[in-house]
Amino acid sequence: MEKSVIIIGAGIAGLSAGCYGQMNGYRTSIFEMHDNPGGLCTSWQRRGYTIDGCLHWLVGSREGSSMHRVWEELGALQGRQIVDHDVFVQVEGDQGRVFNLYTDLNRLEQHLRKLAPEDTKMVQALVKAARRCLRFDMPVDKAPELYGLLDKLRLLLKFLPHFMFMRKWSRTTVQDYAARFEDPFVRESLLAVMPTSFPMLALLFTLAWMDRKDAGYAIGGSLEFARAIERRYLALGGDIHYKSRVDKILVADNRATGVRLADGTEHRGDVIVSAADGHATIYDMLDGRYVNKKVNRYYDELPIFPPLVYVGLGVARTFEDITPSVSGISFPLEKPIVIDQRERNRMEVHIYNFDPTLAPEGKTVLTVLFESDYDYWKELKENPSRYREEKQRIASEVVARLDQRFPGLAADVELRDVATPMTFERYTGNWRGSYEGWLITSRTLGMRMSKTLPGLKDFYMVGQWVQPGGGLPPAATSGREVVQIMCKKDGRRFVTSIPHT
């Protein structure tokens, strides 16, 4: 008899669970609070411009990598143009110095040795470590929950020679490593590359993925990427209900049996999979009934990615003289910009001069983001006029600072759009507006949370709240893994397929 599966949320994790569920003979239905797929993997249109809210680079963009196979199964990359940038981020200094984090490791080594010859040994160690990470590919074949003794033994034998390497670089933060460089500009530049609390291992793997061209940008942006997976899901026979917010997960005899929507209607299923926000799922939809000390400790103690203030601009110029890069240009400010009552002395602008689909011909989308404080914006939102004024002030100050870096830009700005942590919370329901869930630290790197909750049967969780680090690959693989677990429980052989183009 065909089992029915209800999936909460049409983000990448929910769509993935739906696709693999359909491939394996389950009858799935997705209930999504918004009117578009993708969740946080989204874009929005304003006056002819498309502001992208997610994709900068995608692990698995290279044919032959293990993650690429997953994206193919989900129909995400077929027919899409991939752009591999030469530069990850460009950091400008006060005195005309420029730090380019090149995506080619050989070029990066040459550049850094020329930029800071006194740090040659540090540069060599960094590049050597990144090259070692080229040997690794993301394992996606089997859910870790299904590993038997032989699987664990094979994995141990594979990684044993690299144990000390992994341990060293996972315990060293970006901030700690940057402090070892003698050149102050290189130190500052490394701190601008990614969150300073990240373990160096995260940076090393990022450099390795970039070097082997397995972390490119998919032309068309985030919403089109999500829509490609939505089309795959619908072609497999799945069903999506938009504007259908789930308020409660229905439970009988400690078994998840269905969902109740905000409009009061109820829908029954044999299995419930939540790809929604973890905190809302556990403490609101299930009223906190299925927790233990470990689950509570996650939400009480683990750090999360801070929410963002996201400024999108539509500009009537092409920026042909600017080298396209993964994360844009970071430059110092003559006058600090104040966001949530804190001064920011640097600003990073992402210039989408490499994706013509996001703007009318001869024009370009720019985005600037700042990590921010949720509580500040939550309080400010209670006063709508002050909230609007603050958004307008930030947009004006961002344009003014960009005009100093790119003279004449202010006159070319046709669109200003500001999203705050409250925007993210409203659009996706993400806890405290966090854009990627659990933050990667030396403590959380490699940590996996259970996809089930204690005492609750026929229920699973997928997405960024079951594994620190966020990002699209873990979201997609978690959906794949949960269907593998279901198949194992039901005595089915897990199967996949790749759609023909």
C-alpha positions in Angstrom: 0.0 0.0 0.0 1.3 3.4 -1.0 2.4 5.5 2.1 1.5 9.1 2.3 4.1 11.7 3.4 3.3 15.3 4.4 6.3 17.7 4.1 6.2 21.0 5.9 8.0 23.7 3.8 9.0 23.9 0.1 12.6 25.0 0.7 15.4 23.1 -0.8 15.3 20.4 2.0 11.5 20.0 1.6 11.7 19.8 -2.1 14.5 17.3 -1.9 12.6 15.1 0.5 9.6 15.3 -1.8 11.6 14.4 -4.9 13.3 11.4 -3.4 10.0 10.4 -1.8 8.3 10.3 -5.2 11.2 8.4 -6.7 10.8 5.7 -4.1 7.1 5.2 -4.3 5.8 7.4 -1.5 2.9 9.8 -2.1 4.1 13.2 -1.0 2.4 16.5 -0.4 4.2 19.7 0.5 2.6 22.5 2.5 4.4 25.9 2.1 3.5 29.1 3.9 4.6 31.4 1.1 3.7 31.5 -2.6 7.1 30.5 -4.0 9.4 27.5 -3.6 12.9 27.8 -2.2 12.5 29.2 1.3 15.7 31.1 2.0 16.9 30.2 -1.4 15.0 33.0 -3.0 15.1 36.1 -5.1 12.6 39.0 -5.4 11.7 41.3 -8.3 11.5 45.0 -7.9 10.9 47.4 -10.8 12.6 45.2 -13.4 15.5 44.2 -11.2 15.9 40.8 -9.4 17.5 41.0 -6.0 19.1 37.6 -5.2 18.9 36.6 -1.5 21.0 33.4 -1.4 23.3 31.9 -4.0 26.8 33.2 -4.3 28.5 29.8 -4.9 27.2 26.2 -5.0 29.2 23.2 -4.0 28.6 20.5 -6.5 28.6 22.6 -9.6 31.3 20.5 -11.3 30.4 17.4 -13.3 31.8 14.3 -11.7 31.7 15.4 -8.0 29.4 13.5 -5.7 27.3 16.5 -4.8 26.8 17.2 -8.5 25.0 13.9 -8.8 22.5 15.0 -6.2 21.8 18.2 -8.0 21.3 16.3 -11.2 18.9 13.9 -9.5 17.0 17.0 -8.3 17.0 18.5 -11.8 18.7 21.6 -10.4 21.6 22.2 -12.8 20.5 20.7 -16.1 20.7 23.3 -18.8 22.0 26.0 -16.4 25.2 28.0 -17.2 27.8 27.9 -14.4 30.2 30.8 -13.8 33.5 30.0 -12.0 35.0 33.3 -10.7 38.7 34.0 -10.6 38.4 35.8 -7.3 36.6 34.8 -4.2 36.7 38.3 -2.5 38.7 41.4 -3.1 39.7 43.3 0.0 40.9 46.9 -0.4 43.2 48.6 2.1 43.6 52.3 3.1 46.7 52.9 1.1 45.8 51.4 -2.2 46.8 47.8 -1.3 44.5 45.1 -2.6 44.2 41.5 -1.3 42.7 39.2 -3.9 41.6 35.8 -2.5 42.1 34.0 -5.9 40.2 30.8 -6.5 43.2 29.2 -8.2 45.6 28.1 -5.4 48.8 28.6 -7.5 47.8 32.1 -8.3 46.7 32.8 -4.7 50.1 31.6 -3.4 52.0 33.9 -5.8 49.8 36.9 -5.0 50.1 36.5 -1.2 53.9 35.9 -1.3 54.3 39.1 -3.3 51.8 41.0 -1.1 53.5 39.9 2.2 56.9 38.4 1.6 57.6 38.3 5.3 54.7 35.8 5.7 55.9 33.4 3.0 55.9 30.4 5.4 52.4 31.1 6.5 51.2 31.5 3.0 52.8 28.2 2.0 51.3 26.4 4.9 47.8 27.8 4.1 48.0 26.8 0.4 49.5 23.4 1.2 46.7 22.6 3.6 44.1 23.7 1.0 45.6 21.5 -1.6 45.3 18.5 0.8 41.6 19.2 1.0 41.4 18.6 -2.8 41.6 14.9 -2.0 38.2 14.8 -0.3 34.8 14.5 -1.8 31.6 15.0 0.1 30.1 11.6 1.0 26.4 11.5 -0.1 25.7 7.8 -0.9 24.2 6.7 2.4 22.6 8.4 5.4 25.0 8.4 8.4 22.2 6.9 10.4 22.3 3.8 8.3 26.0 3.2 8.6 26.8 -0.3 9.7 29.9 -1.6 11.3 31.7 -2.1 8.0 30.7 1.3 6.8 32.1 2.9 9.9 35.3 0.9 9.6 35.8 1.9 6.0 35.2 5.5 6.9 37.7 5.3 9.7 40.3 3.7 7.5 39.8 6.4 4.9 40.1 9.3 7.3 42.6 7.9 9.8 45.7 9.2 7.9 44.1 12.7 7.9 43.0 12.7 11.6 45.8 15.0 12.9 45.4 17.3 9.9 41.6 17.6 10.5 42.0 18.0 14.2 44.6 20.8 13.8 42.7 22.9 11.3 39.2 22.3 12.9 40.5 23.7 16.3 42.1 26.8 14.8 39.7 29.6 14.0 40.1 32.1 11.2 40.7 34.8 13.8 43.5 32.8 15.5 45.2 31.9 12.2 45.0 35.5 10.8 46.7 36.8 14.0 49.8 34.8 13.1 50.5 36.9 10.0 53.0 39.7 10.4 51.6 41.9 7.7 48.7 43.9 9.3 46.8 44.3 6.0 46.8 40.5 5.3 45.6 39.9 8.9 42.7 42.4 8.3 41.9 40.9 4.9 41.7 37.3 6.2 39.2 38.5 8.8 37.1 39.9 6.1 36.9 36.6 4.1 34.4 34.8 6.4 33.1 34.8 10.0 36.1 35.0 12.3 34.7 32.2 14.6 34.8 29.7 11.7 37.3 26.9 12.0 40.1 27.2 9.4 39.0 23.9 8.0 35.9 25.6 6.6 38.1 28.1 4.7 40.5 25.4 3.5 37.7 23.3 2.0 36.2 26.4 0.4 39.5 27.2 -1.2 39.7 23.6 -2.4 36.2 23.6 -3.9 37.0 26.8 -5.7 40.3 25.6 -7.1 38.7 22.5 -8.6 35.8 24.5 -9.9 33.2 22.7 -7.8 31.7 25.8 -6.3 30.4 28.0 -9.2 27.5 30.3 -9.5 24.4 29.2 -11.4 23.2 32.0 -13.8 19.6 33.0 -13.1 19.9 33.2 -9.3 18.3 31.5 -6.3 14.6 31.5 -7.1 15.2 30.0 -10.6 17.4 27.4 -9.0 14.6 26.5 -6.6 12.0 26.5 -9.3 14.0 24.0 -11.3 13.8 21.5 -8.3 10.1 22.4 -8.0 9.6 21.4 -11.6 11.4 18.1 -11.0 9.2 17.4 -8.0 6.0 18.1 -9.9 7.1 16.0 -12.8 7.6 13.1 -10.4 4.0 13.5 -9.4 4.3 15.4 -6.2 1.8 18.0 -4.9 2.5 21.4 -3.5 0.0 23.6 -1.5 1.2 27.2 -1.4 -0.1 29.9 1.0 -0.7 27.0 3.4 1.0 27.7 6.7 1.1 24.8 9.1 0.2 25.8 12.7 0.3 22.4 14.4 1.5 18.9 13.8 -1.2 16.4 14.8 -0.2 13.6 17.1 -2.1 10.5 18.3 -0.6 7.9 20.6 2.8 9.6 20.2 2.7 9.2 16.4 2.6 12.1 14.0 -0.5 11.7 12.0 -1.1 15.0 10.1 -1.0 18.8 10.2 -3.4 21.6 10.9 -3.2 24.7 8.8 -3.6 28.3 9.8 -7.1 28.2 8.1 -8.1 25.4 10.4 -8.2 22.6 7.9 -6.5 19.3 8.7 -4.6 16.9 6.5 -3.5 13.4 7.4 -0.4 11.4 6.4 1.4 8.3 7.4 4.7 10.2 7.9 5.3 13.8 8.7 8.6 15.5 7.6 9.3 19.0 8.8 11.6 21.1 6.6 10.4 24.2 8.4 12.3 26.2 11.1 13.5 23.9 13.8 12.5 26.1 16.8 9.0 26.6 15.4 8.6 22.9 14.6 9.7 21.7 18.1 8.3 24.4 20.3 5.3 25.7 18.4 4.0 23.1 16.1 4.6 20.4 18.6 4.2 22.6 21.7 7.6 21.4 23.1 6.3 18.0 24.1 8.9 15.9 22.4 12.3 17.2 23.7 15.0 16.1 26.0 18.0 17.9 27.6 20.0 17.5 24.5 17.4 19.1 22.2 16.8 21.9 24.7 20.5 22.5 25.0 20.9 23.0 21.3 18.4 25.9 21.3 19.6 27.3 24.6 23.3 27.2 24.0 24.5 26.7 20.4 25.3 29.8 18.4 23.3 30.6 15.3 24.2 32.6 12.2 23.4 36.2 13.0 20.5 37.7 11.0 21.2 40.2 8.2 20.3 43.6 7.0 20.3 43.1 3.2 20.4 46.1 0.9 19.6 45.6 -2.8 20.2 48.3 -5.4 19.3 48.5 -9.0 21.9 50.7 -10.8 21.9 52.0 -14.4 25.5 51.1 -15.2 27.3 47.9 -16.1 30.6 47.8 -14.0 32.5 46.3 -16.9 35.7 47.5 -15.3 35.1 45.5 -12.1 36.5 41.9 -11.9 33.5 39.6 -11.1 34.0 37.8 -7.8 32.2 35.3 -5.5 31.7 37.6 -2.5 32.4 41.0 -4.0 34.6 43.9 -2.9 35.3 44.8 0.7 36.5 48.3 1.2 37.2 50.7 4.1 34.8 53.5 4.9 36.0 57.1 5.4 33.1 57.5 7.7 31.6 54.5 9.6 28.1 53.5 8.8 25.9 52.8 11.9 23.6 49.7 11.8 21.7 48.6 15.0 23.6 51.3 16.9 27.0 49.8 16.0 29.6 51.4 13.8 30.8 49.5 10.8 34.2 50.6 9.3 34.1 48.3 6.2 31.5 47.5 3.7 31.3 44.6 1.2 29.4 45.0 -2.0 28.4 42.2 -4.3 28.3 43.3 -7.9 26.2 41.0 -10.2 27.9 42.2 -13.4 28.3 38.5 -14.3 24.5 37.6 -14.4 22.6 39.6 -17.0 19.4 37.8 -16.1 19.0 39.9 -12.9 18.8 43.4 -14.5 17.6 45.1 -17.7 20.3 45.5 -20.4 22.9 48.0 -19.5 22.1 47.8 -15.8 23.3 45.9 -12.7 22.1 44.6 -9.4 24.3 45.3 -6.3 23.8 43.9 -2.8 25.3 44.9 0.5 24.7 42.9 3.6 25.5 43.5 7.3 25.3 41.1 10.2 22.8 42.6 12.6 21.0 42.2 15.9 17.6 40.6 16.0 16.4 42.1 19.2 17.1 45.6 18.0 15.0 45.2 14.9 12.2 43.3 16.7 11.8 46.3 19.1 12.1 48.8 16.2 9.4 46.9 14.2 6.9 47.8 16.9 7.0 51.4 15.7 6.3 51.1 11.9 7.2 54.7 11.1 10.6 54.5 12.8 11.2 51.1 11.2 10.6 52.5 7.7 12.7 55.5 8.5 15.6 53.4 9.6 15.5 51.3 6.5 15.5 54.4 4.3 18.4 55.9 6.3 20.5 52.8 5.8 19.8 52.6 2.1 20.8 56.3 1.7 24.0 55.8 3.7 24.9 52.7 1.7 24.4 54.6 -1.5 26.5 57.5 -0.2 29.4 55.2 0.8 29.2 53.4 -2.6 29.3 56.8 -4.4 32.6 57.5 -2.7 34.0 54.2 -3.9 32.4 54.4 -7.4 32.1 58.1 -8.2 28.8 59.0 -9.8 27.0 55.9 -8.7 24.4 57.7 -6.6 22.9 59.4 -9.7 22.6 56.0 -11.3 20.6 54.3 -8.5 17.1 53.4 -9.7 16.1 51.0 -7.0 16.6 50.7 -3.3 15.4 47.7 -1.3 16.2 46.9 2.3 15.4 43.6 4.0 15.9 43.3 7.8 15.9 40.3 10.2 12.2 40.9 10.5 11.8 40.4 6.8 13.6 37.1 6.9 11.5 36.0 9.9 8.3 37.0 8.1 9.2 35.3 4.9 10.6 32.0 6.2 9.7 31.8 9.9 13.4 31.3 10.7 14.2 31.5 14.3 15.5 35.0 15.3 15.8 35.8 11.6 18.9 33.5 11.2 19.7 32.9 7.6 21.6 29.6 7.9 20.7 28.1 11.3 23.5 26.7 13.5 26.8 28.6 13.2 30.0 26.5 12.4 32.5 26.7 15.2 35.3 24.4 16.4 32.7 22.9 18.7 29.9 22.3 16.1 31.9 21.4 13.0 30.9 17.9 11.9 28.1 17.8 14.5 24.9 16.1 13.4 21.6 16.3 15.2 19.0 13.5 15.1 16.4 13.8 12.4 13.8 12.4 14.8 12.5 13.7 18.1 12.5 11.7 21.4 9.2 9.8 21.9 7.6 10.8 18.6 7.1 8.2 15.9 6.5 8.6 12.1 8.2 12.0 12.2 11.4 13.4 10.8 13.2 16.8 10.5 15.4 17.9 7.6 17.2 21.1 6.7 19.6 23.5 8.3 18.5 22.7 11.8 19.7 19.2 11.8 23.3 20.0 10.9 25.5 23.1 11.7 26.7 25.1 8.8 23.6 25.7 6.8 23.9 26.0 3.0 22.1 24.3 0.1 24.1 21.0 -0.1 23.3 19.9 3.5 19.7 20.9 3.0 19.4 18.7 -0.2 21.3 15.8 1.3 19.2 15.8 4.5 16.1 15.4 2.4 17.7 12.6 0.5 18.9 10.9 3.7 15.5 10.9 5.4 14.0 9.1 2.5 16.8 6.5 2.7 15.9 6.0 6.4 12.2 5.6 5.5 13.0 3.1 2.8 15.2 1.1 5.2 12.4 1.1 7.8 9.8 0.0 5.2 12.0 -2.7 3.6 12.3 -0.8 0.3 15.4 -0.5 -1.9 16.3 3.2 -2.2 16.5 4.3 -5.8 17.3 7.5 -7.6 17.0 8.7 -11.2 18.3 11.6 -13.3 15.8 13.3 -15.6 16.5 13.5 -19.3 17.0 16.9 -20.7 
